[in-house]
Amino acid sequence: MNMIKYAKFSLIGVVAMIFGQASTGLSQNSANTADSHIWTAQVGLVLCLLTAVFVMLSKTEDSKLKGMSWGLFVAWVIQYGLGEMYSGGMDAMSFVHAVIAMAILLHAMALLRSFPKDMATDTA
């Protein structure tokens, strides 16, 4: 099995969860989307972990890929922790939360580009 391919698919799921996080986070003032915001955070956390695990299981020698995948997971854990810590109200903290979310999105997109083209498309 090609674990790099699975890592890439789970990373695409992470990017989708980031956009879900953004939409549910921004709409919390006008709609009750707190439960959806929490759910997408939890699913995104699991997908970040799966991405890192799949990269490690692929036995790739690319240390950049390994480091970036674990870095994405750690950044998501920090973001998730901030969200849990300030779940009662994130007046000023929401700006920090939003900036970290944009950094996570950029990191995920850079990680997506760093996957080797030949390993991510092999069927073997």
N, C-alpha and C positions, 0 to 999 in steps of 0.2 A: 504494500500500500504506500502511496505517496503522501506522507504526512504534511508536506509543504502545501499541497493542494488543499487539504483540510484546514490548515492554518490560514490560508488565504480566504477561504470561504467564511471561516469564523471571524476574520478581521473585517470582511465586508458586513457581517452582522453587527460588529462593533460600531462601524460607521453609521449603519442604519439606526442603532440605538442612540448614538450621539444626536442625530437629528430628531429622534423621538424625544430625547431628553430636552432638547432645545424647545421643541414645540409645546411640550407639556409644562415646561418651566415658565415659558413666557406667557402662557395662557392662564396661569393660576390666579391672576387678578380678576379675570372675567368669567372663568369657569372652574368647576371643581375637578381639577386634573391632578391633585396631589397623589392619589393612589396610582395613577398611570405613571407619574414621574418616579415614584418609588419602584414600581415594577420594572420600568425600563432601565433604571439604575442597577437593579439586581441582575437582570438578564445581561446587561452590558458587562458587569463584573465577571460573571461566569464565562462569557464569550472571550473576554480579555485573558482569563486564566487558560481557557482552552487553546487560544492562539499560542500562548507561551509554551504550553505543554506539547502541542503539536510540533512546534518548531524544535523543541528539545528531542522529541521522539523521532524526528526526521534524521537525526544524527548528522546534520549539516555542520560543516566546518566554518561557516560564515558567522564570525563572532559579532558582527554588526547586527545581523538578523536576530541572534539570540539576545543581545543586549537591548535592542529596541523593543522586542516583544515583552521582555520582563519589565522594561521601563514603562511601557504602556500599562501593564497590569498594576504596577506600583502607583502610577499617576491616578489610575481609576480608583484604587483603594483610598488614596488621600482625598480625592474628590468625594467619594462615597462617605468617608468619615466626616468631612466637613458638612455634607448634607444632613447626616444623622445628628451631628452636634448642634446644628442650628435649625433643626426642623420646626421649632416653634415659631420662628420668624427670622428672616435673613435680610433685614433692612440694608445695612451697609455691607454685610458679608456676602450678599448676593452678587455684588460687583466682582469680588474676588472669585467666587464660585463660577461666574460667567467667564472670566478671563482664563481660569484653569480649564474650563470646558473647551474654549477655543484652542488652547494649547494642546489639549488631548486630541482634538480633531486634526490639527496640523500634524501631530506626531503619528497618528494613525494613517494619515494620507502618505506621509513620508515612508512609513513602514510598508505600506501597500506597494509603493514604488520600488522598495528595496528587495522585494522578492525576486529571485532569479526567474527569468522568463522561461528557460528550458525546464526547470524543475517543477514549476507550478502548472505546467500543461501536460506533463507526461501522464500516461494512463497506467504505467507499470508500477 
